[in-house]
Amino acid sequence: MITGLNPTSEVKCSTKANRSLGVNPHATIVFQTFALYPWLTVQENVEVALKARGVPEPQRRDKARQLLDKVGLDGFESAYRASFPAECDKSVALRRAMAVEPELLCLDEPFSALDVLSARRCAAS
């Protein structure tokens, strides 16, 4: 409810002292299934959230590259989902969510299956 994906019924849900109606622009969520678009490259998947917010293309690209570099995915920017390691899905989905610098990051168990090194890298950034 706090992200705006489910409507409230009898319970009032508010953020930033305002009642939440619709999608919360201050929150993002990383789903357990990661919801990556297979027809987009790794970089384009990270850029999706920025594009939805109207960020111009040059800034989207720079921000996506910076975020991918932080988790060691540099070199995979132009790779499509079928051609990069499955264990990278979580990192790409997390970077997509973090690209818009949300005030609230909701996680649907995204770290449960990360290997130790990836989990440390993600936690450090």
DOMARDREN-67005 format. One record per residue: residue number from 1; residue in three letters; z, x, y of N, C-alpha, C, O in turn. Coordinates in nm, 4 decimals, decimal comma, always signed. Atoms other than C-alpha are relative to their C-alpha. Layout:
<atoms>
ATOM   resi   resn        n.Z        n.X        n.Y       ca.Z       ca.X       ca.Y        c.Z        c.X        c.Y        o.Z        o.X        o.Y
ATOM    NUM    ALA          Z          X          Y          Z          X          Y          Z          X          Y          Z          X          Y
...
</atoms>
This chain:
<atoms>
ATOM   resi   resn        n.Z        n.X        n.Y       ca.Z       ca.X       ca.Y        c.Z        c.X        c.Y        o.Z        o.X        o.Y
ATOM      1    MET    +0,0000    +0,0818    -0,1187    +0,0000    +0,0000    +0,0000    +0,0000    +0,0865    +0,1256    -0,0634    +0,0513    +0,2251
ATOM      2    ILE    -0,0112    -0,0826    -0,1203    +0,0810    +0,2807    +0,2420    -0,1332    +0,0658    +0,0381    -0,1544    +0,0989    +0,1548
ATOM      3    THR    +0,1315    -0,0548    -0,0316    -0,2731    +0,4204    +0,2147    -0,0983    -0,1093    +0,0390    -0,2060    -0,0801    +0,0911
ATOM      4    GLY    +0,0853    +0,1123    -0,0355    -0,4211    +0,0736    +0,2647    -0,0954    -0,0419    -0,1097    -0,1832    -0,1250    -0,0862
ATOM      5    LEU    +0,0888    +0,0364    +0,1102    -0,5904    +0,0508    -0,0749    +0,0356    -0,1344    -0,0611    -0,0513    -0,2048    -0,1125
ATOM      6    ASN    -0,0446    +0,1304    +0,0490    -0,3828    -0,2496    -0,1796    +0,0626    -0,0758    +0,1157    +0,1411    -0,0195    +0,1920
ATOM      7    PRO    -0,0611    +0,0780    -0,1087    -0,2931    -0,5299    +0,0580    +0,1461    -0,0302    -0,0321    +0,1852    -0,0389    -0,1485
ATOM      8    THR    -0,1390    +0,0387    +0,0203    +0,0706    -0,6143    +0,1097    +0,0057    -0,1518    -0,0129    -0,0785    -0,2234    +0,0414
ATOM      9    SER    -0,0146    +0,1452    +0,0143    +0,1901    -0,9581    +0,0109    +0,1263    -0,0424    +0,0747    +0,1197    -0,0803    +0,1916
ATOM     10    GLU    -0,1243    +0,0398    -0,0644    +0,5529    -1,0341    +0,0841    +0,0711    +0,1177    +0,0649    +0,1621    +0,1000    +0,1458
ATOM     11    VAL    -0,0649    -0,1202    -0,0516    +0,6470    -0,6781    +0,1648    -0,0786    +0,0514    +0,1196    -0,2016    +0,0552    +0,1169
ATOM     12    LYS    +0,0667    -0,0596    -0,1157    +0,5720    -0,5281    +0,5035    -0,0009    +0,1515    -0,0188    +0,1005    +0,2116    -0,0544
ATOM     13    CYS    +0,0161    -0,1440    +0,0148    +0,4423    -0,1739    +0,4938    -0,0438    +0,0551    +0,1349    -0,1467    +0,0142    +0,1887
ATOM     14    SER    +0,0374    -0,0518    -0,1310    +0,4384    +0,0249    +0,8139    +0,0054    +0,1514    +0,0029    +0,0831    +0,2148    -0,0686
ATOM     15    THR    +0,0034    -0,1439    -0,0237    +0,3568    +0,3755    +0,9242    -0,0130    +0,0212    +0,1492    -0,0775    -0,0577    +0,2181
ATOM     16    LYS    +0,0065    -0,0322    -0,1429    +0,3973    +0,5336    +1,2659    +0,0373    -0,1207    +0,0861    -0,0236    -0,1451    +0,1903
ATOM     17    ALA    -0,0538    +0,1155    -0,0717    +0,5873    +0,2237    +1,3795    -0,1007    -0,1147    +0,0156    -0,0776    -0,2054    +0,0955
ATOM     18    ASN    +0,0972    +0,1086    -0,0033    +0,2794    +0,0026    +1,3244    -0,0170    -0,0557    -0,1400    -0,0151    +0,0186    -0,2381
ATOM     19    ARG    +0,0240    +0,0604    +0,1308    +0,2220    -0,2435    +1,0452    -0,1359    +0,0434    -0,0501    -0,2348    +0,0395    +0,0231
ATOM     20    SER    +0,1240    -0,0483    +0,0604    -0,0419    -0,1108    +0,8109    -0,0923    -0,1150    -0,0346    -0,0585    -0,1990    -0,1181
ATOM     21    LEU    +0,1008    +0,1003    +0,0299    -0,3504    -0,3307    +0,8093    -0,1292    +0,0738    -0,0331    -0,1875    +0,1382    +0,0541
ATOM     22    GLY    +0,1204    -0,0715    +0,0395    -0,6442    -0,1939    +0,6147    +0,0303    +0,1448    -0,0340    +0,1453    +0,1820    -0,0574
ATOM     23    VAL    -0,0133    -0,1399    +0,0390    -0,7052    +0,1713    +0,5393    +0,0804    +0,0760    +0,1055    +0,0545    +0,0639    +0,2252
ATOM     24    ASN    -0,0855    -0,0788    -0,0881    -0,4431    +0,4034    +0,6878    -0,0732    +0,1289    +0,0380    -0,0965    +0,2124    -0,0493
ATOM     25    PRO    +0,0743    -0,1192    -0,0402    -0,6274    +0,6707    +0,8923    +0,0838    +0,1277    -0,0007    +0,0299    +0,2372    +0,0151
ATOM     26    HIS    -0,0884    -0,1156    -0,0008    -0,3240    +0,9006    +0,8741    +0,0369    +0,0475    -0,1403    +0,1149    +0,1413    -0,1563
ATOM     27    ALA    -0,0351    -0,0328    +0,1386    -0,3088    +0,9153    +0,4935    -0,1257    +0,0224    -0,0835    -0,2293    -0,0399    -0,0606
ATOM     28    THR    +0,1065    -0,0180    +0,0991    -0,5297    +1,0454    +0,2143    +0,0641    +0,0002    -0,1372    +0,1851    +0,0177    -0,1513
ATOM     29    ILE    -0,0505    +0,0049    +0,1366    -0,4984    +1,0210    -0,1602    -0,0923    +0,0796    -0,0917    -0,2146    +0,0772    -0,0778
ATOM     30    VAL    +0,0744    -0,0704    +0,1052    -0,6029    +1,2411    -0,4506    +0,0286    -0,0753    -0,1289    +0,1422    -0,0801    -0,1761
ATOM     31    PHE    -0,0155    +0,0773    +0,1229    -0,6637    +1,0299    -0,7582    +0,0037    +0,0913    -0,1221    -0,0476    +0,2032    -0,1188
ATOM     32    GLN    -0,0092    -0,0766    +0,1230    -0,5904    +1,1496    -1,1094    -0,1392    +0,0270    -0,0573    -0,1587    +0,1270    -0,1264
ATOM     33    THR    +0,1368    -0,0187    +0,0497    -0,9621    +1,1090    -1,1889    -0,0857    +0,0810    +0,0968    -0,2000    +0,1135    +0,0646
ATOM     34    PHE    +0,0602    -0,0866    -0,1021    -1,0552    +1,3101    -0,8718    -0,1165    -0,0605    +0,0754    -0,1394    -0,0219    +0,1901
ATOM     35    ALA    +0,1059    +0,0727    -0,0705    -1,3526    +1,0842    -0,7836    -0,0979    +0,0900    +0,0730    -0,1338    +0,0624    +0,1875
ATOM     36    LEU    +0,1026    -0,0864    -0,0595    -1,5966    +1,3677    -0,7153    -0,1370    -0,0622    -0,0225    -0,1610    -0,1258    -0,1251
ATOM     37    TYR    +0,1353    +0,0522    +0,0108    -1,9577    +1,2718    -0,6529    -0,0876    +0,1032    -0,0702    -0,1077    +0,2121    -0,0163
ATOM     38    PRO    +0,0777    -0,0987    +0,0755    -2,1761    +1,4427    -0,9180    -0,1333    +0,0361    +0,0654    -0,1895    +0,1413    +0,0349
ATOM     39    TRP    +0,1274    -0,0276    -0,0656    -2,4880    +1,4227    -0,6987    +0,0177    +0,0846    +0,1263    -0,0806    +0,1221    +0,1902
ATOM     40    LEU    -0,0278    -0,0855    -0,1151    -2,3157    +1,6232    -0,4210    +0,0470    +0,1370    -0,0467    +0,1048    +0,1503    -0,1546
ATOM     41    THR    -0,0493    -0,1342    +0,0317    -2,2443    +1,9954    -0,4179    +0,1505    +0,0039    +0,0240    +0,2081    -0,0900    +0,0790
ATOM     42    VAL    -0,1429    -0,0175    -0,0227    -1,8884    +2,1258    -0,4128    +0,0297    -0,0130    +0,1494    +0,1207    -0,0856    +0,1893
ATOM     43    GLN    -0,0224    +0,0050    -0,1444    -1,9135    +2,1786    -0,0373    -0,0210    -0,1405    +0,0550    +0,0585    -0,1868    +0,1368
ATOM     44    GLU    +0,0263    +0,1357    -0,0476    -2,0645    +1,8349    +0,0228    +0,1118    -0,0960    -0,0407    +0,1448    -0,1874    +0,0348
ATOM     45    ASN    -0,1127    +0,0827    +0,0425    -1,7809    +1,6758    -0,1793    +0,1194    +0,0190    +0,0933    +0,1892    -0,0774    +0,1247
ATOM     46    VAL    -0,1102    -0,0249    -0,0932    -1,5276    +1,8420    +0,0515    -0,0329    -0,0594    +0,1368    +0,0554    -0,1102    +0,2059
ATOM     47    GLU    +0,0424    +0,0490    -0,1314    -1,7295    +1,7401    +0,3583    +0,0017    -0,1528    +0,0121    +0,0025    -0,2045    +0,1238
ATOM     48    VAL    +0,0100    +0,1465    -0,0029    -1,7372    +1,3685    +0,2631    +0,1034    -0,0634    +0,0923    +0,0694    -0,1501    +0,1728
ATOM     49    ALA    -0,1057    +0,0603    -0,0827    -1,4042    +1,2862    +0,4273    -0,0218    +0,0299    +0,1478    +0,0030    -0,0551    +0,2334
ATOM     50    LEU    +0,0261    -0,0374    -0,1390    -1,4980    +1,4730    +0,7434    -0,1187    -0,0780    +0,0564    -0,1174    -0,1201    +0,1721
ATOM     51    LYS    +0,1174    +0,0766    -0,0419    -1,8361    +1,3000    +0,7588    +0,0390    -0,1440    +0,0315    -0,0086    -0,2023    +0,1289
ATOM     52    ALA    -0,0455    +0,1374    -0,0214    -1,6641    +0,9617    +0,7281    +0,0758    -0,0142    +0,1311    +0,0798    -0,1229    +0,1889
ATOM     53    ARG    -0,0738    +0,0027    -0,1268    -1,4554    +1,0512    +1,0327    -0,0876    +0,0389    +0,1195    -0,0389    +0,0469    +0,2322
ATOM     54    GLY    +0,0914    -0,0287    -0,1092    -1,7629    +1,1427    +1,2366    -0,0005    +0,1436    +0,0491    -0,0477    +0,1713    +0,1593
ATOM     55    VAL    -0,0004    -0,1415    -0,0389    -1,7107    +1,5199    +1,2436    -0,1434    +0,0538    -0,0076    -0,2109    +0,0341    -0,1087
ATOM     56    PRO    +0,1368    -0,0536    +0,0011    -2,0379    +1,6946    +1,3400    -0,0221    +0,1006    -0,1129    +0,0705    +0,1694    -0,1559
ATOM     57    GLU    +0,0339    -0,0817    +0,1169    -2,2179    +1,8838    +1,0633    +0,0445    +0,1458    +0,0094    +0,1010    +0,1957    -0,0880
ATOM     58    PRO    -0,0431    -0,1410    -0,0034    -2,1517    +2,2419    +1,1859    +0,1506    +0,0177    -0,0226    +0,1928    +0,1087    -0,0941
ATOM     59    GLN    -0,1451    -0,0078    +0,0190    -1,7757    +2,1805    +1,2054    +0,0399    -0,0379    -0,1421    +0,1324    +0,0205    -0,1985
ATOM     60    ARG    -0,0279    +0,0387    +0,1393    -1,7789    +2,0041    +0,8651    -0,0219    +0,1173    -0,0926    +0,0618    +0,1467    -0,1779
ATOM     61    ARG    +0,0328    -0,1127    +0,0882    -1,9464    +2,3013    +0,7011    +0,1014    +0,1122    +0,0119    +0,1463    +0,1673    -0,0886
ATOM     62    ASP    -0,0977    -0,1073    -0,0207    -1,7112    +2,5545    +0,8573    +0,1345    -0,0337    -0,0626    +0,1946    +0,0491    -0,1310
ATOM     63    LYS    -0,1293    +0,0430    +0,0539    -1,4006    +2,3559    +0,7647    -0,0026    -0,0004    -0,1533    +0,0918    +0,0466    -0,2169
ATOM     64    ALA    +0,0106    +0,0047    +0,1465    -1,5203    +2,2986    +0,4060    -0,0003    +0,1414    -0,0583    +0,0674    +0,1670    -0,1579
ATOM     65    ARG    +0,0046    -0,1382    +0,0504    -1,5991    +2,6683    +0,3568    +0,1360    +0,0666    +0,0087    +0,1766    +0,1369    -0,0839
ATOM     66    GLN    -0,1335    -0,0578    -0,0144    -1,2592    +2,7716    +0,4895    +0,0933    -0,0516    -0,1094    +0,1663    +0,0260    -0,1712
ATOM     67    LEU    -0,0871    +0,0584    +0,1013    -1,0816    +2,5311    +0,2555    -0,0354    +0,0486    -0,1399    +0,0539    +0,0749    -0,2206
ATOM     68    LEU    +0,0425    -0,0476    +0,1325    -1,2873    +2,6396    -0,0465    +0,0358    +0,1464    -0,0189    +0,0733    +0,1867    -0,1289
ATOM     69    ASP    -0,0377    -0,1413    +0,0081    -1,2246    +3,0069    +0,0306    +0,1482    +0,0163    -0,0327    +0,1866    +0,1078    -0,1056
ATOM     70    LYS    -0,1449    -0,0086    +0,0223    -0,8478    +2,9420    +0,0303    +0,0377    -0,0127    -0,1469    +0,1386    +0,0434    -0,1898
ATOM     71    VAL    -0,0341    +0,0200    +0,1414    -0,8552    +2,8366    -0,3354    -0,0910    +0,0786    -0,0933    -0,0943    +0,0527    -0,2137
ATOM     72    GLY    +0,0833    -0,0855    +0,0837    -1,1030    +3,0963    -0,4574    -0,1263    -0,0668    -0,0511    -0,1817    -0,0239    -0,1523
ATOM     73    LEU    +0,1227    +0,0665    +0,0419    -1,3987    +2,8594    -0,4831    -0,1209    +0,0448    +0,0821    -0,2275    -0,0164    +0,0756
ATOM     74    ASP    +0,1150    -0,0534    -0,0718    -1,6168    +3,0645    -0,2522    -0,1004    +0,0487    -0,1047    -0,0630    +0,1080    -0,2059
ATOM     75    GLY    +0,1041    -0,0291    +0,0975    -1,9469    +3,1165    -0,4286    -0,0411    -0,1243    -0,0785    -0,1472    -0,1259    -0,1409
ATOM     76    PHE    +0,0308    +0,1257    +0,0679    -1,9355    +2,7624    -0,5722    -0,0459    -0,1076    +0,0980    -0,0704    -0,2211    +0,0571
ATOM     77    GLU    +0,0311    +0,1001    -0,1012    -2,0247    +2,5880    -0,2436    -0,1235    -0,0829    -0,0338    -0,1241    -0,2041    -0,0124
ATOM     78    SER    +0,1247    +0,0723    +0,0267    -2,3770    +2,4964    -0,3564    -0,0118    -0,0477    -0,1453    -0,1171    -0,0963    -0,1867
ATOM     79    ALA    +0,0015    +0,0441    +0,1405    -2,2834    +2,4185    -0,7180    +0,0199    -0,1506    -0,0087    +0,0933    -0,2100    +0,0703
ATOM     80    TYR    -0,0194    +0,1427    +0,0282    -2,3105    +2,0650    -0,8520    +0,1062    -0,0147    -0,1071    +0,1331    +0,0800    -0,1810
ATOM     81    ARG    -0,1110    +0,0272    +0,0919    -2,0335    +1,9073    -1,0604    -0,0286    +0,0486    -0,1425    +0,0601    +0,1050    -0,2067
ATOM     82    ALA    +0,0312    -0,0380    +0,1381    -2,2114    +1,9738    -1,3899    -0,0038    +0,1508    -0,0202    +0,0011    +0,1977    -0,1340
ATOM     83    SER    +0,0154    -0,1448    +0,0153    -2,2393    +2,3465    -1,3168    +0,1211    +0,0828    +0,0415    +0,1138    +0,2057    +0,0426
ATOM     84    PHE    -0,1196    -0,0793    -0,0282    -1,8869    +2,4434    -1,2129    +0,1116    -0,0388    -0,0955    +0,1114    -0,1495    -0,1493
ATOM     85    PRO    -0,1048    +0,0246    +0,1000    -1,5756    +2,4695    -1,4301    +0,0792    -0,1279    +0,0275    +0,1162    -0,1561    +0,1415
ATOM     86    ALA    -0,0723    +0,1271    -0,0116    -1,3992    +2,1386    -1,4959    +0,1386    +0,0184    +0,0613    +0,1885    -0,0712    +0,1293
ATOM     87    GLU    -0,1335    -0,0227    -0,0558    -1,0652    +2,2941    -1,4022    -0,0032    +0,0113    +0,1529    +0,1019    +0,0090    +0,2169
ATOM     88    CYS    +0,0131    -0,0068    -0,1463    -1,1983    +2,3242    -1,0455    -0,0018    -0,1387    +0,0642    +0,0137    -0,1500    +0,1858
ATOM     89    ASP    +0,0048    +0,1364    -0,0542    -1,2233    +1,9442    -1,0059    +0,1206    -0,0302    +0,0874    +0,1067    -0,0845    +0,1970
ATOM     90    LYS    -0,1225    +0,0300    -0,0733    -0,8626    +1,9190    -0,8936    +0,0045    +0,0717    +0,1332    +0,0432    +0,0137    +0,2346
ATOM     91    SER    -0,0009    -0,0761    -0,1247    -0,8965    +2,1917    -0,6362    -0,0987    -0,0568    +0,1008    -0,0683    -0,0645    +0,2199
ATOM     92    VAL    +0,1005    +0,0574    -0,0901    -1,2132    +2,0380    -0,4917    +0,0510    -0,1325    +0,0565    +0,0396    -0,1568    +0,1766
ATOM     93    ALA    -0,0517    +0,1293    -0,0459    -1,0548    +1,6911    -0,4741    +0,1151    +0,0183    +0,0990    +0,1246    -0,0551    +0,1973
ATOM     94    LEU    -0,1118    -0,0262    -0,0900    -0,7419    +1,8319    -0,3104    -0,0504    +0,0512    +0,1342    +0,0003    +0,0111    +0,2389
ATOM     95    ARG    +0,0560    -0,0520    -0,1256    -0,9468    +2,0225    -0,0530    -0,0708    -0,1092    +0,0790    -0,0655    -0,1105    +0,2020
ATOM     96    ARG    +0,0642    +0,1124    -0,0693    -1,1473    +1,7102    +0,0258    +0,1056    -0,0832    +0,0724    +0,0859    -0,1224    +0,1874
ATOM     97    ALA    -0,1070    +0,0793    -0,0612    -0,8250    +1,5214    +0,0933    +0,0644    +0,0744    +0,1172    +0,0999    +0,0130    +0,2178
ATOM     98    MET    -0,0654    -0,0784    -0,1043    -0,6805    +1,8033    +0,3022    -0,0922    +0,0306    +0,1180    -0,0446    +0,0700    +0,2245
ATOM     99    ALA    +0,0964    -0,0336    -0,1050    -0,9983    +1,8503    +0,5081    +0,0273    -0,0754    +0,1299    +0,0039    -0,0220    +0,2383
ATOM    100    VAL    -0,0247    +0,0810    -0,1200    -0,8977    +1,5722    +0,7483    +0,1400    +0,0203    +0,0567    +0,1808    -0,0487    +0,1501
ATOM    101    GLU    -0,1353    -0,0337    -0,0452    -0,5498    +1,7209    +0,7930    +0,0877    -0,1249    +0,0123    +0,1351    -0,1583    +0,1209
ATOM    102    PRO    -0,0769    +0,1251    -0,0040    -0,3645    +1,4027    +0,6968    +0,1480    +0,0243    +0,0283    +0,2019    +0,1309    -0,0013
ATOM    103    GLU    -0,1445    -0,0060    -0,0193    -0,0085    +1,3331    +0,8016    +0,0720    -0,0304    -0,1305    +0,1848    +0,0140    -0,1523
ATOM    104    LEU    -0,0572    +0,0374    +0,1287    +0,0544    +1,1890    +0,4557    -0,1036    +0,0242    -0,1091    -0,2136    -0,0310    -0,1044
ATOM    105    LEU    +0,0887    -0,0296    +0,1127    -0,1031    +1,3242    +0,1373    +0,0629    -0,0606    -0,1252    +0,1672    -0,0146    -0,1718
ATOM    106    CYS    -0,0498    +0,0672    +0,1197    -0,0541    +1,0939    -0,1609    -0,0674    +0,0601    -0,1224    -0,1896    +0,0746    -0,1258
ATOM    107    LEU    +0,0519    -0,0674    +0,1184    -0,0948    +1,2558    -0,5006    +0,0266    -0,0828    -0,1253    +0,1408    -0,1193    -0,1535
ATOM    108    ASP    -0,0118    +0,0732    +0,1257    -0,1612    +1,0708    -0,8254    +0,0005    +0,1024    -0,1131    -0,0963    +0,1135    -0,1883
ATOM    109    GLU    -0,0198    -0,1030    +0,1018    -0,0325    +1,3497    -1,0515    -0,1093    +0,1065    -0,0014    -0,1534    +0,1452    -0,1096
ATOM    110    PRO    +0,1117    -0,0950    +0,0010    -0,2992    +1,6003    -0,9386    +0,0346    +0,1376    -0,0534    -0,0551    +0,2116    -0,0936
ATOM    111    PHE    -0,0358    -0,1328    +0,0463    -0,1004    +1,9076    -1,0400    +0,0406    +0,0034    -0,1470    +0,0719    +0,1100    -0,1999
ATOM    112    SER    -0,0528    +0,0080    +0,1361    -0,0070    +1,7890    -1,3889    -0,0713    +0,0903    -0,0987    -0,0077    +0,1415    -0,1908
ATOM    113    ALA    +0,0733    -0,0808    +0,0979    -0,2808    +1,9814    -1,5697    -0,0577    +0,1283    +0,0597    -0,1392    +0,1949    -0,0041
ATOM    114    LEU    +0,0499    -0,1248    -0,0584    -0,3469    +2,2696    -1,3299    +0,0605    +0,1191    -0,0733    +0,1771    +0,1174    -0,1127
ATOM    115    ASP    -0,0563    -0,1214    +0,0584    -0,3107    +2,6117    -1,4786    +0,0944    +0,0626    +0,1021    +0,0893    +0,0283    +0,2203
ATOM    116    VAL    -0,1051    -0,0571    -0,0842    -0,0260    +2,8222    -1,3365    -0,0574    +0,0676    +0,1242    -0,0036    +0,0492    +0,2334
ATOM    117    LEU    +0,0554    -0,0711    -0,1153    -0,2458    +3,0382    -1,1102    -0,0578    -0,0964    +0,1032    -0,0374    -0,0775    +0,2231
ATOM    118    SER    +0,0563    +0,0983    -0,0936    -0,4305    +2,7422    -0,9574    +0,1125    -0,0773    +0,0692    +0,1061    -0,1022    +0,1896
ATOM    119    ALA    -0,1111    +0,0736    -0,0578    -0,1062    +2,5544    -0,9049    +0,0694    +0,0837    +0,1085    +0,1055    +0,0311    +0,2139
ATOM    120    ARG    -0,0607    -0,0882    -0,1007    +0,0422    +2,8543    -0,7211    -0,0888    +0,0118    +0,1228    -0,0395    +0,0061    +0,2354
ATOM    121    ARG    +0,0936    -0,0117    -0,1116    -0,2693    +2,8940    -0,5066    +0,0004    -0,1260    +0,0835    +0,0034    -0,1183    +0,2064
ATOM    122    CYS    +0,0025    +0,1270    -0,0731    -0,2743    +2,5240    -0,4142    +0,1310    -0,0219    +0,0742    +0,1301    -0,0693    +0,1878
ATOM    123    ALA    -0,1297    +0,0190    -0,0629    +0,0980    +2,5163    -0,3387    +0,0188    +0,0928    +0,1188    +0,0885    +0,0576    +0,2139
ATOM    124    ALA    -0,0146    -0,0977    -0,1060    +0,0706    +2,8249    -0,1176    -0,0803    -0,0359    +0,1239    -0,0517    +0,0140    +0,2327
ATOM    125    SER    +0,0861    +0,0292    -0,1159    -0,1955    +2,6743    +0,1072    +0,0382    -0,1271    +0,0707    -0,0252    -0,1641    +0,1696
</atoms>
